[in-house]
Amino acid sequence: MEITVREGSAEPLVSVVAVSGEMDIGPSGVDRFHQVLDGLVEGGDRRIVLDLSQASYVVSRGFGQMLVALARLRTRDGDLRAAGAQGAVWAAASAVGLDNIIKFYGTVEEALASFAEEAGRG
């Protein structure tokens, strides 16, 4: 699994966390994912988009880490959104009802636009 983080430069500031490959149990998988999300939240990020378009598998603990990050962001008036989930990743996320808690978008651009629309209304 690879994770890349792209910090936003336009208002509202949104960080994009791209996950590629298989997110499994262990230090290079879900543990690394947790470290990245935790670092962003602790660093003051309030808006995160997870780009799952290149993820082929996400272990259930990975979904759990998404929920932990979401809860922490919401206590700071922030949010976490997901984009590009497909195949086994989308099937697993929707099977456990994650799509009822986290907003999923077809593309990163759509997820970023949703934050911009909300900022325009605020």
N, CA, C and O atoms as a Tinker XYZ file with bonds, in Angstrom:
   488  protein
     1  N      0.839000   -1.176000    0.000000    73     2
     2  CA     0.000000    0.000000    0.000000    64     1     3
     3  C      0.884000    1.238000    0.000000    63     2     4     5
     4  O      1.914000    1.293000    0.672000    81     3
     5  N      0.461000    2.210000   -0.758000    73     3     6
     6  CA     1.127000    3.508000   -0.764000    64     5     7
     7  C      0.123000    4.575000   -0.356000    63     6     8     9
     8  O     -1.059000    4.499000   -0.692000    81     7
     9  N      0.615000    5.570000    0.374000    73     7    10
    10  CA    -0.211000    6.708000    0.778000    64     9    11
    11  C      0.525000    7.976000    0.391000    63    10    12    13
    12  O      1.708000    8.140000    0.690000    81    11
    13  N     -0.186000    8.869000   -0.278000    73    11    14
    14  CA     0.367000   10.188000   -0.561000    64    13    15
    15  C     -0.599000   11.236000   -0.035000    63    14    16    17
    16  O     -1.816000   11.053000   -0.067000    81    15
    17  N     -0.045000   12.319000    0.441000    73    15    18
    18  CA    -0.856000   13.411000    0.979000    64    17    19
    19  C     -0.571000   14.659000    0.163000    63    18    20    21
    20  O      0.580000   15.044000   -0.047000    81    19
    21  N     -1.645000   15.276000   -0.289000    73    19    22
    22  CA    -1.540000   16.541000   -1.017000    64    21    23
    23  C     -2.267000   17.598000   -0.195000    63    22    24    25
    24  O     -3.480000   17.525000    0.004000    81    23
    25  N     -1.513000   18.572000    0.274000    73    23    26
    26  CA    -2.096000   19.651000    1.070000    64    25    27
    27  C     -2.769000   20.652000    0.146000    63    26    28    29
    28  O     -2.216000   21.024000   -0.889000    81    27
    29  N     -3.957000   21.083000    0.521000    73    27    30
    30  CA    -4.681000   22.055000   -0.280000    64    29    31
    31  C     -4.032000   23.423000   -0.234000    63    30    32    33
    32  O     -3.360000   23.775000    0.735000    81    31
    33  N     -4.242000   24.198000   -1.301000    73    31    34
    34  CA    -3.695000   25.556000   -1.342000    64    33    35
    35  C     -4.779000   26.604000   -1.554000    63    34    36    37
    36  O     -4.524000   27.798000   -1.397000    81    35
    37  N     -5.978000   26.172000   -1.906000    73    35    38
    38  CA    -7.089000   27.102000   -2.120000    64    37    39
    39  C     -8.066000   26.987000   -0.957000    63    38    40    41
    40  O     -8.168000   25.940000   -0.318000    81    39
    41  N     -8.775000   28.066000   -0.694000    73    39    42
    42  CA    -9.790000   28.049000    0.366000    64    41    43
    43  C    -11.042000   27.346000   -0.134000    63    42    44    45
    44  O    -11.427000   27.559000   -1.283000    81    43
    45  N    -11.688000   26.529000    0.666000    73    43    46
    46  CA   -11.232000   26.110000    1.983000    64    45    47
    47  C    -10.098000   25.092000    1.860000    63    46    48    49
    48  O    -10.068000   24.301000    0.917000    81    47
    49  N     -9.178000   25.115000    2.804000    73    47    50
    50  CA    -8.040000   24.196000    2.764000    64    49    51
    51  C     -8.511000   22.763000    2.982000    63    50    52    53
    52  O     -9.168000   22.461000    3.978000    81    51
    53  N     -8.173000   21.893000    2.053000    73    51    54
    54  CA    -8.556000   20.481000    2.118000    64    53    55
    55  C     -7.321000   19.649000    1.803000    63    54    56    57
    56  O     -6.636000   19.898000    0.811000    81    55
    57  N     -7.038000   18.667000    2.641000    73    55    58
    58  CA    -5.950000   17.734000    2.366000    64    57    59
    59  C     -6.525000   16.512000    1.665000    63    58    60    61
    60  O     -7.583000   16.008000    2.042000    81    59
    61  N     -5.819000   16.042000    0.645000    73    59    62
    62  CA    -6.232000   14.841000   -0.080000    64    61    63
    63  C     -5.254000   13.726000    0.268000    63    62    64    65
    64  O     -4.048000   13.853000    0.054000    81    63
    65  N     -5.786000   12.637000    0.805000    73    63    66
    66  CA    -4.990000   11.468000    1.162000    64    65    67
    67  C     -5.321000   10.378000    0.154000    63    66    68    69
    68  O     -6.432000    9.847000    0.143000    81    67
    69  N     -4.347000   10.047000   -0.695000    73    67    70
    70  CA    -4.555000    9.030000   -1.729000    64    69    71
    71  C     -3.981000    7.699000   -1.262000    63    70    72    73
    72  O     -2.821000    7.610000   -0.860000    81    71
    73  N     -4.819000    6.667000   -1.322000    73    71    74
    74  CA    -4.423000    5.315000   -0.933000    64    73    75
    75  C     -4.403000    4.461000   -2.188000    63    74    76    77
    76  O     -5.373000    4.441000   -2.946000    81    75
    77  N     -3.294000    3.749000   -2.410000    73    75    78
    78  CA    -3.244000    2.845000   -3.559000    64    77    79
    79  C     -2.795000    1.462000   -3.097000    63    78    80    81
    80  O     -2.005000    1.322000   -2.164000    81    79
    81  N     -3.322000    0.447000   -3.778000    73    79    82
    82  CA    -2.982000   -0.929000   -3.434000    64    81    83
    83  C     -3.870000   -1.482000   -2.340000    63    82    84    85
    84  O     -4.992000   -1.018000   -2.138000    81    83
    85  N     -3.351000   -2.488000   -1.628000    73    83    86
    86  CA    -4.110000   -3.171000   -0.580000    64    85    87
    87  C     -3.759000   -2.629000    0.797000    63    86    88    89
    88  O     -2.591000   -2.611000    1.186000    81    87
    89  N     -4.785000   -2.182000    1.539000    73    87    90
    90  CA    -4.587000   -1.753000    2.916000    64    89    91
    91  C     -4.895000   -2.947000    3.805000    63    90    92    93
    92  O     -6.056000   -3.297000    4.015000    81    91
    93  N     -3.838000   -3.570000    4.326000    73    91    94
    94  CA    -4.033000   -4.729000    5.179000    64    93    95
    95  C     -3.562000   -4.415000    6.595000    63    94    96    97
    96  O     -3.197000   -3.280000    6.899000    81    95
    97  N     -3.574000   -5.428000    7.457000    73    95    98
    98  CA    -3.129000   -5.276000    8.837000    64    97    99
    99  C     -1.610000   -5.153000    8.850000    63    98   100   101
   100  O     -0.929000   -5.829000    8.079000    81    99
   101  N     -1.084000   -4.315000    9.699000    73    99   102
   102  CA     0.361000   -4.245000    9.863000    64   101   103
   103  C      0.912000   -2.845000    9.720000    63   102   104   105
   104  O      0.183000   -1.900000    9.420000    81   103
   105  N      2.225000   -2.722000    9.940000    73   103   106
   106  CA     2.861000   -1.404000    9.958000    64   105   107
   107  C      2.844000   -0.678000    8.621000    63   106   108   109
   108  O      2.850000    0.553000    8.593000    81   107
   109  N      2.824000   -1.407000    7.524000    73   107   110
   110  CA     2.806000   -0.733000    6.220000    64   109   111
   111  C      1.389000   -0.593000    5.679000    63   110   112   113
   112  O      1.190000   -0.079000    4.578000    81   111
   113  N      0.415000   -1.043000    6.442000    73   111   114
   114  CA    -0.983000   -0.976000    6.021000    64   113   115
   115  C     -1.787000   -0.041000    6.897000    63   114   116   117
   116  O     -1.582000    1.173000    6.894000    81   115
   117  N     -2.712000   -0.628000    7.651000    73   115   118
   118  CA    -3.647000    0.182000    8.426000    64   117   119
   119  C     -2.932000    1.006000    9.505000    63   118   120   121
   120  O     -3.391000    2.096000    9.849000    81   119
   121  N     -1.823000    0.502000   10.037000    73   119   122
   122  CA    -1.089000    1.288000   11.040000    64   121   123
   123  C     -0.548000    2.579000   10.423000    63   122   124   125
   124  O     -0.622000    3.646000   11.032000    81   123
   125  N     -0.018000    2.474000    9.239000    73   123   126
   126  CA     0.493000    3.660000    8.515000    64   125   127
   127  C     -0.652000    4.617000    8.199000    63   126   128   129
   128  O     -0.508000    5.830000    8.349000    81   127
   129  N     -1.785000    4.076000    7.763000    73   127   130
   130  CA    -2.972000    4.875000    7.458000    64   129   131
   131  C     -3.392000    5.665000    8.698000    63   130   132   133
   132  O     -3.679000    6.859000    8.615000    81   131
   133  N     -3.425000    4.989000    9.844000    73   131   134
   134  CA    -3.776000    5.649000   11.098000    64   133   135
   135  C     -2.799000    6.784000   11.403000    63   134   136   137
   136  O     -3.218000    7.876000   11.786000    81   135
   137  N     -1.500000    6.529000   11.234000    73   135   138
   138  CA    -0.490000    7.552000   11.512000    64   137   139
   139  C     -0.680000    8.782000   10.630000    63   138   140   141
   140  O     -0.555000    9.912000   11.101000    81   139
   141  N     -0.977000    8.565000    9.369000    73   139   142
   142  CA    -1.164000    9.684000    8.442000    64   141   143
   143  C     -2.390000   10.505000    8.841000    63   142   144   145
   144  O     -2.306000   11.727000    8.958000    81   143
   145  N     -3.530000    9.837000    9.050000    73   143   146
   146  CA    -4.749000   10.563000    9.424000    64   145   147
   147  C     -4.575000   11.272000   10.760000    63   146   148   149
   148  O     -4.964000   12.430000   10.909000    81   147
   149  N     -3.989000   10.576000   11.731000    73   147   150
   150  CA    -3.776000   11.163000   13.050000    64   149   151
   151  C     -2.870000   12.390000   12.954000    63   150   152   153
   152  O     -3.124000   13.405000   13.602000    81   151
   153  N     -1.829000   12.294000   12.156000    73   151   154
   154  CA    -0.920000   13.421000   11.982000    64   153   155
   155  C     -1.607000   14.638000   11.386000    63   154   156   157
   156  O     -1.346000   15.769000   11.796000    81   155
   157  N     -2.485000   14.403000   10.417000    73   155   158
   158  CA    -3.208000   15.517000    9.801000    64   157   159
   159  C     -4.149000   16.180000   10.802000    63   158   160   161
   160  O     -4.187000   17.405000   10.914000    81   159
   161  N     -4.910000   15.357000   11.531000    73   159   162
   162  CA    -5.867000   15.908000   12.497000    64   161   163
   163  C     -5.123000   16.642000   13.610000    63   162   164   165
   164  O     -5.493000   17.759000   13.973000    81   163
   165  N     -4.076000   16.020000   14.151000    73   163   166
   166  CA    -3.293000   16.660000   15.217000    64   165   167
   167  C     -2.605000   17.927000   14.717000    63   166   168   169
   168  O     -2.369000   18.857000   15.489000    81   167
   169  N     -2.287000   17.961000   13.429000    73   167   170
   170  CA    -1.642000   19.130000   12.843000    64   169   171
   171  C     -2.594000   20.273000   12.538000    63   170   172   173
   172  O     -2.167000   21.333000   12.081000    81   171
   173  N     -3.885000   20.065000   12.789000    73   171   174
   174  CA    -4.854000   21.139000   12.610000    64   173   175
   175  C     -5.710000   21.057000   11.364000    63   174   176   177
   176  O     -6.562000   21.917000   11.143000    81   175
   177  N     -5.499000   20.032000   10.540000    73   175   178
   178  CA    -6.363000   19.893000    9.358000    64   177   179
   179  C     -7.800000   19.665000    9.811000    63   178   180   181
   180  O     -8.050000   18.952000   10.783000    81   179
   181  N     -8.743000   20.280000    9.093000    73   179   182
   182  CA   -10.154000   20.118000    9.431000    64   181   183
   183  C    -10.952000   19.485000    8.306000    63   182   184   185
   184  O    -12.080000   19.041000    8.521000    81   183
   185  N    -10.383000   19.437000    7.113000    73   183   186
   186  CA   -11.097000   18.870000    5.961000    64   185   187
   187  C    -10.162000   17.907000    5.238000    63   186   188   189
   188  O     -9.065000   18.274000    4.815000    81   187
   189  N    -10.626000   16.668000    5.107000    73   187   190
   190  CA    -9.813000   15.641000    4.453000    64   189   191
   191  C    -10.665000   14.902000    3.436000    63   190   192   193
   192  O    -11.807000   14.536000    3.711000    81   191
   193  N    -10.094000   14.689000    2.255000    73   191   194
   194  CA   -10.704000   13.828000    1.239000    64   193   195
   195  C     -9.811000   12.602000    1.106000    63   194   196   197
   196  O     -8.603000   12.722000    0.898000    81   195
   197  N    -10.410000   11.433000    1.225000    73   195   198
   198  CA    -9.695000   10.179000    0.998000    64   197   199
   199  C     -9.904000    9.770000   -0.450000    63   198   200   201
   200  O    -11.033000    9.518000   -0.872000    81   199
   201  N     -8.834000    9.705000   -1.201000    73   199   202
   202  CA    -8.895000    9.253000   -2.591000    64   201   203
   203  C     -8.667000    7.745000   -2.599000    63   202   204   205
   204  O     -7.542000    7.276000   -2.423000    81   203
   205  N     -9.738000    6.999000   -2.804000    73   203   206
   206  CA    -9.677000    5.536000   -2.789000    64   205   207
   207  C     -9.718000    4.945000   -4.192000    63   206   208   209
   208  O     -9.913000    3.740000   -4.352000    81   207
   209  N     -9.537000    5.775000   -5.201000    73   207   210
   210  CA    -9.687000    5.314000   -6.585000    64   209   211
   211  C     -8.651000    4.262000   -6.979000    63   210   212   213
   212  O     -8.898000    3.468000   -7.886000    81   211
   213  N     -7.507000    4.246000   -6.318000    73   211   214
   214  CA    -6.470000    3.260000   -6.640000    64   213   215
   215  C     -6.327000    2.186000   -5.560000    63   214   216   217
   216  O     -5.416000    1.361000   -5.619000    81   215
   217  N     -7.224000    2.198000   -4.579000    73   215   218
   218  CA    -7.195000    1.178000   -3.524000    64   217   219
   219  C     -7.904000   -0.075000   -4.028000    63   218   220   221
   220  O     -9.013000   -0.002000   -4.557000    81   219
   221  N     -7.259000   -1.215000   -3.863000    73   219   222
   222  CA    -7.866000   -2.468000   -4.322000    64   221   223
   223  C     -8.502000   -3.250000   -3.182000    63   222   224   225
   224  O     -9.317000   -4.141000   -3.419000    81   223
   225  N     -8.132000   -2.922000   -1.939000    73   223   226
   226  CA    -8.666000   -3.631000   -0.774000    64   225   227
   227  C     -8.437000   -2.763000    0.450000    63   226   228   229
   228  O     -7.387000   -2.135000    0.587000    81   227
   229  N     -9.428000   -2.729000    1.344000    73   227   230
   230  CA    -9.283000   -2.035000    2.623000    64   229   231
   231  C     -9.769000   -2.976000    3.713000    63   230   232   233
   232  O    -10.929000   -3.389000    3.709000    81   231
   233  N     -8.890000   -3.317000    4.643000    73   231   234
   234  CA    -9.248000   -4.167000    5.768000    64   233   235
   235  C    -10.250000   -3.407000    6.647000    63   234   236   237
   236  O    -10.265000   -2.176000    6.645000    81   235
   237  N    -11.081000   -4.133000    7.391000    73   235   238
   238  CA   -12.125000   -3.480000    8.187000    64   237   239
   239  C    -11.550000   -2.474000    9.179000    63   238   240   241
   240  O    -12.188000   -1.457000    9.454000    81   239
   241  N    -10.371000   -2.729000    9.718000    73   239   242
   242  CA    -9.747000   -1.750000   10.620000    64   241   243
   243  C     -9.461000   -0.439000    9.912000    63   242   244   245
   244  O     -9.441000    0.617000   10.545000    81   243
   245  N     -9.242000   -0.496000    8.609000    73   243   246
   246  CA    -9.047000    0.730000    7.840000    64   245   247
   247  C    -10.306000    1.578000    7.837000    63   246   248   249
   248  O    -10.247000    2.799000    7.981000    81   247
   249  N    -11.463000    0.909000    7.669000    73   247   250
   250  CA   -12.731000    1.633000    7.742000    64   249   251
   251  C    -12.917000    2.208000    9.144000    63   250   252   253
   252  O    -13.415000    3.322000    9.305000    81   251
   253  N    -12.513000    1.440000   10.155000    73   251   254
   254  CA   -12.595000    1.930000   11.529000    64   253   255
   255  C    -11.761000    3.183000   11.738000    63   254   256   257
   256  O    -12.189000    4.107000   12.430000    81   255
   257  N    -10.569000    3.221000   11.142000    73   255   258
   258  CA    -9.717000    4.402000   11.263000    64   257   259
   259  C    -10.341000    5.611000   10.573000    63   258   260   261
   260  O    -10.169000    6.745000   11.020000    81   259
   261  N    -11.061000    5.369000    9.490000    73   259   262
   262  CA   -11.774000    6.461000    8.825000    64   261   263
   263  C    -12.804000    7.063000    9.774000    63   262   264   265
   264  O    -12.943000    8.283000    9.862000    81   263
   265  N    -13.525000    6.195000   10.484000    73   263   266
   266  CA   -14.558000    6.669000   11.412000    64   265   267
   267  C    -13.950000    7.415000   12.597000    63   266   268   269
   268  O    -14.506000    8.415000   13.052000    81   267
   269  N    -12.818000    6.936000   13.096000    73   267   270
   270  CA   -12.136000    7.627000   14.196000    64   269   271
   271  C    -11.727000    9.030000   13.751000    63   270   272   273
   272  O    -11.956000   10.007000   14.465000    81   271
   273  N    -11.126000    9.121000   12.578000    73   271   274
   274  CA   -10.712000   10.430000   12.063000    64   273   275
   275  C    -11.921000   11.336000   11.843000    63   274   276   277
   276  O    -11.882000   12.520000   12.176000    81   275
   277  N    -12.988000   10.781000   11.284000    73   275   278
   278  CA   -14.206000   11.559000   11.054000    64   277   279
   279  C    -14.738000   12.131000   12.365000    63   278   280   281
   280  O    -15.074000   13.313000   12.432000    81   279
   281  N    -14.815000   11.308000   13.398000    73   279   282
   282  CA   -15.327000   11.770000   14.690000    64   281   283
   283  C    -14.457000   12.891000   15.253000    63   282   284   285
   284  O    -14.975000   13.880000   15.771000    81   283
   285  N    -13.152000   12.740000   15.154000    73   283   286
   286  CA   -12.247000   13.776000   15.660000    64   285   287
   287  C    -12.380000   15.065000   14.859000    63   286   288   289
   288  O    -12.352000   16.156000   15.429000    81   287
   289  N    -12.523000   14.947000   13.552000    73   287   290
   290  CA   -12.686000   16.138000   12.713000    64   289   291
   291  C    -13.991000   16.856000   13.023000    63   290   292   293
   292  O    -14.025000   18.085000   13.084000    81   291
   293  N    -15.052000   16.105000   13.217000    73   291   294
   294  CA   -16.355000   16.731000   13.479000    64   293   295
   295  C    -16.380000   17.476000   14.803000    63   294   296   297
   296  O    -17.122000   18.448000   14.945000    81   295
   297  N    -15.581000   17.042000   15.781000    73   295   298
   298  CA   -15.516000   17.802000   17.039000    64   297   299
   299  C    -14.834000   19.144000   16.830000    63   298   300   301
   300  O    -14.913000   20.023000   17.688000    81   299
   301  N    -14.165000   19.305000   15.696000    73   299   302
   302  CA   -13.469000   20.550000   15.356000    64   301   303
   303  C    -14.148000   21.258000   14.187000    63   302   304   305
   304  O    -13.521000   22.049000   13.483000    81   303
   305  N    -15.428000   20.969000   13.987000    73   303   306
   306  CA   -16.196000   21.532000   12.876000    64   305   307
   307  C    -15.585000   21.191000   11.525000    63   306   308   309
   308  O    -15.650000   21.988000   10.590000    81   307
   309  N    -14.996000   20.019000   11.425000    73   307   310
   310  CA   -14.416000   19.558000   10.170000    64   309   311
   311  C    -15.183000   18.373000    9.617000    63   310   312   313
   312  O    -16.247000   18.014000   10.123000    81   311
   313  N    -14.629000   17.764000    8.567000    73   311   314
   314  CA   -15.286000   16.606000    7.961000    64   313   315
   315  C    -14.271000   15.802000    7.160000    63   314   316   317
   316  O    -13.221000   16.306000    6.763000    81   315
   317  N    -14.609000   14.558000    6.938000    73   315   318
   318  CA   -13.833000   13.651000    6.110000    64   317   319
   319  C    -14.768000   13.108000    5.049000    63   318   320   321
   320  O    -15.884000   12.685000    5.351000    81   319
   321  N    -14.311000   13.120000    3.807000    73   319   322
   322  CA   -15.105000   12.604000    2.695000    64   321   323
   323  C    -14.253000   11.637000    1.900000    63   322   324   325
   324  O    -13.024000   11.705000    1.936000    81   323
   325  N    -14.898000   10.744000    1.191000    73   323   326
   326  CA   -14.181000    9.740000    0.401000    64   325   327
   327  C    -14.553000    9.890000   -1.063000    63   326   328   329
   328  O    -15.647000   10.340000   -1.403000    81   327
   329  N    -13.618000    9.503000   -1.922000    73   327   330
   330  CA   -13.848000    9.623000   -3.363000    64   329   331
   331  C    -13.249000    8.431000   -4.092000    63   330   332   333
   332  O    -12.233000    7.870000   -3.682000    81   331
   333  N    -13.907000    8.062000   -5.182000    73   331   334
   334  CA   -13.358000    7.086000   -6.105000    64   333   335
   335  C    -13.420000    5.638000   -5.684000    63   334   336   337
   336  O    -12.843000    4.786000   -6.360000    81   335
   337  N    -14.099000    5.322000   -4.591000    73   335   338
   338  CA   -14.175000    3.919000   -4.159000    64   337   339
   339  C    -14.890000    3.094000   -5.222000    63   338   340   341
   340  O    -15.928000    3.500000   -5.746000    81   339
   341  N    -14.328000    1.942000   -5.531000    73   339   342
   342  CA   -14.926000    1.078000   -6.548000    64   341   343
   343  C    -14.609000   -0.376000   -6.234000    63   342   344   345
   344  O    -13.798000   -0.668000   -5.355000    81   343
   345  N    -15.241000   -1.267000   -6.943000    73   343   346
   346  CA   -14.971000   -2.692000   -6.801000    64   345   347
   347  C    -15.139000   -3.189000   -5.377000    63   346   348   349
   348  O    -16.129000   -2.885000   -4.710000    81   347
   349  N    -14.147000   -3.967000   -4.914000    73   347   350
   350  CA   -14.207000   -4.578000   -3.589000    64   349   351
   351  C    -14.236000   -3.538000   -2.474000    63   350   352   353
   352  O    -14.857000   -3.763000   -1.435000    81   351
   353  N    -13.574000   -2.408000   -2.679000    73   351   354
   354  CA   -13.549000   -1.364000   -1.649000    64   353   355
   355  C    -14.942000   -0.771000   -1.478000    63   354   356   357
   356  O    -15.420000   -0.624000   -0.353000    81   355
   357  N    -15.589000   -0.432000   -2.577000    73   355   358
   358  CA   -16.946000    0.115000   -2.494000    64   357   359
   359  C    -17.914000   -0.929000   -1.947000    63   358   360   361
   360  O    -18.766000   -0.602000   -1.122000    81   359
   361  N    -17.798000   -2.171000   -2.388000    73   359   362
   362  CA   -18.695000   -3.235000   -1.920000    64   361   363
   363  C    -18.584000   -3.401000   -0.405000    63   362   364   365
   364  O    -19.600000   -3.515000    0.280000    81   363
   365  N    -17.370000   -3.414000    0.117000    73   363   366
   366  CA   -17.176000   -3.574000    1.556000    64   365   367
   367  C    -17.671000   -2.351000    2.324000    63   366   368   369
   368  O    -18.320000   -2.491000    3.360000    81   367
   369  N    -17.370000   -1.158000    1.825000    73   367   370
   370  CA   -17.796000    0.071000    2.505000    64   369   371
   371  C    -19.314000    0.161000    2.576000    63   370   372   373
   372  O    -19.873000    0.506000    3.617000    81   371
   373  N    -19.972000   -0.147000    1.482000    73   371   374
   374  CA   -21.435000   -0.064000    1.484000    64   373   375
   375  C    -22.056000   -1.213000    2.269000    63   374   376   377
   376  O    -23.121000   -1.044000    2.862000    81   375
   377  N    -21.412000   -2.379000    2.283000    73   375   378
   378  CA   -21.951000   -3.527000    3.027000    64   377   379
   379  C    -21.991000   -3.259000    4.526000    63   378   380   381
   380  O    -22.904000   -3.717000    5.213000    81   379
   381  N    -21.014000   -2.524000    5.035000    73   379   382
   382  CA   -20.992000   -2.222000    6.468000    64   381   383
   383  C    -21.679000   -0.899000    6.796000    63   382   384   385
   384  O    -21.694000   -0.479000    7.953000    81   383
   385  N    -22.245000   -0.242000    5.793000    73   383   386
   386  CA   -22.989000    0.994000    6.015000    64   385   387
   387  C    -22.134000    2.236000    6.149000    63   386   388   389
   388  O    -22.619000    3.275000    6.598000    81   387
   389  N    -20.870000    2.147000    5.766000    73   387   390
   390  CA   -19.984000    3.305000    5.870000    64   389   391
   391  C    -20.479000    4.470000    5.024000    63   390   392   393
   392  O    -20.275000    5.635000    5.367000    81   391
   393  N    -21.134000    4.139000    3.916000    73   391   394
   394  CA   -21.654000    5.186000    3.028000    64   393   395
   395  C    -22.821000    5.950000    3.644000    63   394   396   397
   396  O    -23.238000    6.977000    3.108000    81   395
   397  N    -23.353000    5.462000    4.764000    73   395   398
   398  CA   -24.397000    6.195000    5.483000    64   397   399
   399  C    -23.805000    7.169000    6.501000    63   398   400   401
   400  O    -24.519000    7.997000    7.067000    81   399
   401  N    -22.493000    7.062000    6.729000    73   399   402
   402  CA   -21.828000    7.895000    7.728000    64   401   403
   403  C    -20.865000    8.877000    7.073000    63   402   404   405
   404  O    -20.822000   10.054000    7.430000    81   403
   405  N    -20.096000    8.380000    6.115000    73   403   406
   406  CA   -19.133000    9.199000    5.382000    64   405   407
   407  C    -19.710000    9.507000    4.010000    63   406   408   409
   408  O    -20.270000    8.625000    3.359000    81   407
   409  N    -19.577000   10.740000    3.572000    73   407   410
   410  CA   -20.039000   11.105000    2.230000    64   409   411
   411  C    -19.039000   10.585000    1.202000    63   410   412   413
   412  O    -17.843000   10.867000    1.279000    81   411
   413  N    -19.551000    9.821000    0.238000    73   411   414
   414  CA   -18.728000    9.279000   -0.842000    64   413   415
   415  C    -19.051000   10.010000   -2.139000    63   414   416   417
   416  O    -20.212000   10.296000   -2.433000    81   415
   417  N    -18.010000   10.308000   -2.907000    73   415   418
   418  CA   -18.151000   10.987000   -4.197000    64   417   419
   419  C    -17.451000   10.162000   -5.266000    63   418   420   421
   420  O    -16.563000    9.364000   -4.967000    81   419
   421  N    -17.856000   10.361000   -6.509000    73   419   422
   422  CA   -17.266000    9.620000   -7.614000    64   421   423
   423  C    -15.819000    9.981000   -7.867000    63   422   424   425
   424  O    -15.010000    9.126000   -8.227000    81   423
   425  N    -15.487000   11.266000   -7.676000    73   423   426
   426  CA   -14.121000   11.729000   -7.937000    64   425   427
   427  C    -13.646000   12.654000   -6.817000    63   426   428   429
   428  O    -14.443000   13.188000   -6.047000    81   427
   429  N    -12.342000   12.824000   -6.751000    73   427   430
   430  CA   -11.756000   13.763000   -5.790000    64   429   431
   431  C    -12.257000   15.172000   -6.078000    63   430   432   433
   432  O    -12.554000   15.932000   -5.157000    81   431
   433  N    -12.349000   15.517000   -7.351000    73   431   434
   434  CA   -12.803000   16.860000   -7.728000    64   433   435
   435  C    -14.205000   17.134000   -7.195000    63   434   436   437
   436  O    -14.484000   18.237000   -6.724000    81   435
   437  N    -15.092000   16.136000   -7.265000    73   435   438
   438  CA   -16.452000   16.306000   -6.737000    64   437   439
   439  C    -16.427000   16.491000   -5.223000    63   438   440   441
   440  O    -17.167000   17.314000   -4.684000    81   439
   441  N    -15.587000   15.737000   -4.543000    73   439   442
   442  CA   -15.482000   15.867000   -3.090000    64   441   443
   443  C    -14.932000   17.241000   -2.706000    63   442   444   445
   444  O    -15.432000   17.876000   -1.778000    81   443
   445  N    -13.910000   17.692000   -3.417000    73   443   446
   446  CA   -13.357000   19.026000   -3.152000    64   445   447
   447  C    -14.394000   20.111000   -3.415000    63   446   448   449
   448  O    -14.508000   21.069000   -2.651000    81   447
   449  N    -15.145000   19.956000   -4.493000    73   447   450
   450  CA   -16.186000   20.935000   -4.825000    64   449   451
   451  C    -17.250000   20.995000   -3.736000    63   450   452   453
   452  O    -17.797000   22.065000   -3.467000    81   451
   453  N    -17.551000   19.860000   -3.106000    73   451   454
   454  CA   -18.563000   19.854000   -2.046000    64   453   455
   455  C    -18.110000   20.696000   -0.857000    63   454   456   457
   456  O    -18.926000   21.375000   -0.235000    81   455
   457  N    -16.828000   20.658000   -0.538000    73   455   458
   458  CA   -16.306000   21.515000    0.534000    64   457   459
   459  C    -16.382000   22.982000    0.126000    63   458   460   461
   460  O    -16.741000   23.834000    0.938000    81   459
   461  N    -16.046000   23.279000   -1.125000    73   459   462
   462  CA   -16.086000   24.659000   -1.612000    64   461   463
   463  C    -17.511000   25.199000   -1.586000    63   462   464   465
   464  O    -17.733000   26.353000   -1.220000    81   463
   465  N    -18.484000   24.361000   -1.979000    73   463   466
   466  CA   -19.890000   24.784000   -1.954000    64   465   467
   467  C    -20.326000   25.112000   -0.536000    63   466   468   469
   468  O    -20.991000   26.123000   -0.311000    81   467
   469  N    -19.958000   24.268000    0.424000    73   467   470
   470  CA   -20.321000   24.523000    1.818000    64   469   471
   471  C    -19.677000   25.803000    2.335000    63   470   472   473
   472  O    -20.312000   26.568000    3.061000    81   471
   473  N    -18.427000   26.039000    1.967000    73   471   474
   474  CA   -17.732000   27.252000    2.410000    64   473   475
   475  C    -18.412000   28.491000    1.840000    63   474   476   477
   476  O    -18.468000   29.531000    2.496000    81   475
   477  N    -18.927000   28.379000    0.623000    73   475   478
   478  CA   -19.623000   29.492000   -0.014000    64   477   479
   479  C    -20.934000   29.826000    0.660000    63   478   480   481
   480  O    -21.381000   30.972000    0.629000    81   479
   481  N    -21.560000   28.814000    1.276000    73   479   482
   482  CA   -22.827000   29.035000    1.980000    64   481   483
   483  C    -22.611000   29.544000    3.391000    63   482   484   485
   484  O    -23.503000   30.154000    3.981000    81   483
   485  N    -21.403000   29.291000    3.946000    73   483   486
   486  CA   -21.123000   29.640000    5.342000    64   485   487
   487  C    -20.751000   31.035000    5.480000    63   486   488
   488  O    -20.483000   31.496000    6.590000    81   487
